[in-house]
Every structure is written in structure tokens, then in C-alpha cells.
């Protein structure tokens, strides 16, 4: 969870042929193993996924986990930005917050999950866990973005008596945005990973994590992998939507 | 009428290097004052002291109290991701239409809507100049404002600036006396 420096090179897109190659490798290995319990083939997983998609509980589970993980993520974004702004503005505030962030970064997710399960209901566990995992990522990256703001532009704004709200909108937002986007991309992946892990341990009824656990109990590997594929797809779609929303807001705010 | 700006006995060092040594000057109110000197003579340091961005080690500056400042810095200091129009309008606190009109007057038509990062050096310089001149100010500090402009554009821009700074107090920092003359400079301070 170190600070992420935005890479100005364009992110390499995944080619369709490489996906086909890896699916083929998976299929060949599954056929060689010949046991669904050990490794289900992609065809079997797809079949199971389509079967799940015909049930209402599939969407209910997705909604259950999505709402909580997204809530934890957005809460972390809001608090992370506020803390980063506070730390940038007041060194006393940074001194206060920094140890907390370091502690949150170092504690294993499993310890958090078990600790928090003692305090709150398992139904809210994934909110708390995704919040705690995303918070330091957003905090450290946004703070780094603030620090990288061109001091010459800040001098210019001071000389021309630019109002603080305008300075934030036109100077800070464009400079911090690449750092914020990187934090969101990384944070979204972490939010889903940690949120689902929390659900597997806490087993809130009707969550995706609980479905994963049930698949494990019944040694239903095709179902386990089908749920995993569903999590990956939902997480990917959520990331794309969030990044799109950020870009739209950025375009509206800074023209 | 604002008082003259008096710089008295100003000294400034950066580490071991003494940039200004007991410098004295009077910048006359309502006129164009020109600071002429070679590179490294301390012109930009004077500009930064006047802007309040640097503090002198010794000496006093009077007459700056309560003045609204505007400046063209040695660098353009534009927000690269914003359009030229936005760069002018948000700093000068004027409408986008007014900003576009001012940019058009210095020869920036279609490029006014491009992001500043995509403009050429000369275009960026004109955006920085327009931003400074259309802002509300009592004292305008111009640090090598016409660098990077070809002769025709430079003349066009100098004339445009001159028409807008009548009765204002201006400090022009340059090493080109022709620029100073064309801008209507009435007082010259030479730095050695």
C-alpha cells in the first residue's frame, strides 16, 4: 500500500487473444486433471454461472455485497481526502494522523476482521473492512498529490488574490486528480478483495462471501469459481463506472 | 493617487551569493518604470521582493501597502490542463467572453480554447500577459514579458499593453531598451 506515483504511459490494454489463450490453458489443465472438485473447467464454470444468473438470490447476493463494499469505499474516499487536506494544511494534524495510517497499513486484514467482528454485526463488517483498507491508500496518494502541486502556481494565485475555492478548483484539483484516480483504481480492487474476505470469515447471510463459503463447504468447485468470476466482473464494472464518474466530474469542474 | 514606491538600501543574498547590494530605487506612481540590466544583475529578485514573494535581508520598501498587484513572472505559470480562456478568466475574475476577447486582441483566436499545455512558447507568453493586464491592479510587474515573441507579434502585444496601462504604475524588467521605449517607459533604473 505504498504511495502510487501515476504512470504517465498509457495503461496496456488486455488483448482478446491472450484471454483466449489462458482460457484454453485452463481448459486443457482441467481436462488433464479430470476432476471437477480439484479444478473445474471454464466451460463448466460458465455453465454454473449462467445457472446462477437465472436465480434471484444471485442478484440479491451481489446487491448485498456491492452496497456495503461501495459504501466502505466511498466513505474512505471522503475521509481520506479530508484527512489529506488537513495534513497538507496543518502539520500538527499530519503528526496526529500519520501514526494511525501507518498502524492501519500494517495490521493484517484478518486481524481487523476478527477484531471488528467483536464490535459490530457481521452484516456491516464489509463496510468497515473496505473502509479501513482503502483509507490509507486514498490518504497517502491524495496527500502526495497536494504536495506535488506546483508552488509557482500557488505563488501566482496568492499574488493575484485568487479566492481559495477557485484555487482549489483550478489549481489543486487538476494537480491532485491523477493521484486520486490511481488511488481509486488500486483502492477499488483492495475494497473488493478485503470486503469479500471479511464476508467469508463473518458469513453475513445472503452475501457473496457467504456463497463462496458455502461452495467451499460442499466442495462445489464450479460454483466457487463461478462466484469468483462474478466478483471479478462486478468489481471490474464498478471500477470502470467510478473512473468514468471521476472523469465526468473532472471535466465539469475544470473546463 | 498612490504614492511612489521607494526601495532603500536593499540587500539580498542567496547562500554565499550576494544578488543585491544596497540597492536604491524610486518607482514613480502612474508611470512605466524600467529596470534594465544584464542577466544575473538581480532584476528578478527585485520583482519578487516587490511581489512580496521574497524578503530582503536588509533595507526597506515603502509604498506597497494595500496595493493590488499583478505580474507576468519570468515563467508563464499557466495551469497546463486548463484552456487559455480559463487561465485568464479564473485568475482575472472576468467572464470567459471577456477573456476570449482579450486573447483575440493579441492574436490568439482558435488557440484560446486549447489547453495551455498544447500552446507554443510565444502563445503561452501572450496568455500570461493578457492574464496580468486584464486583472484589477494598482501595480503591474512585468518580468521579461515579451521574451519568445517574434518582432511583429512583440510590437502588436507591446502596443496592446501600452493602451491598457495608461496612468497605472508599471515596473518593466528587461534587457531590451527598445521594448522599454515602445511601452512608454519614463523612468529607467540600470542595474550593473
Interface residues (C-beta under 8 A of the other chain):
Chain A: X152 X153 X155 X156 X157 X158 X159 X160 X161 X162 X166 X169 X170 X171 X174 X254 X255
Chain B: X51 X52 X53 X68 X69 X70 X71 X73 X75 X77 X79 X81 X82 X83 X86 X90 X91 X92 X131 X135
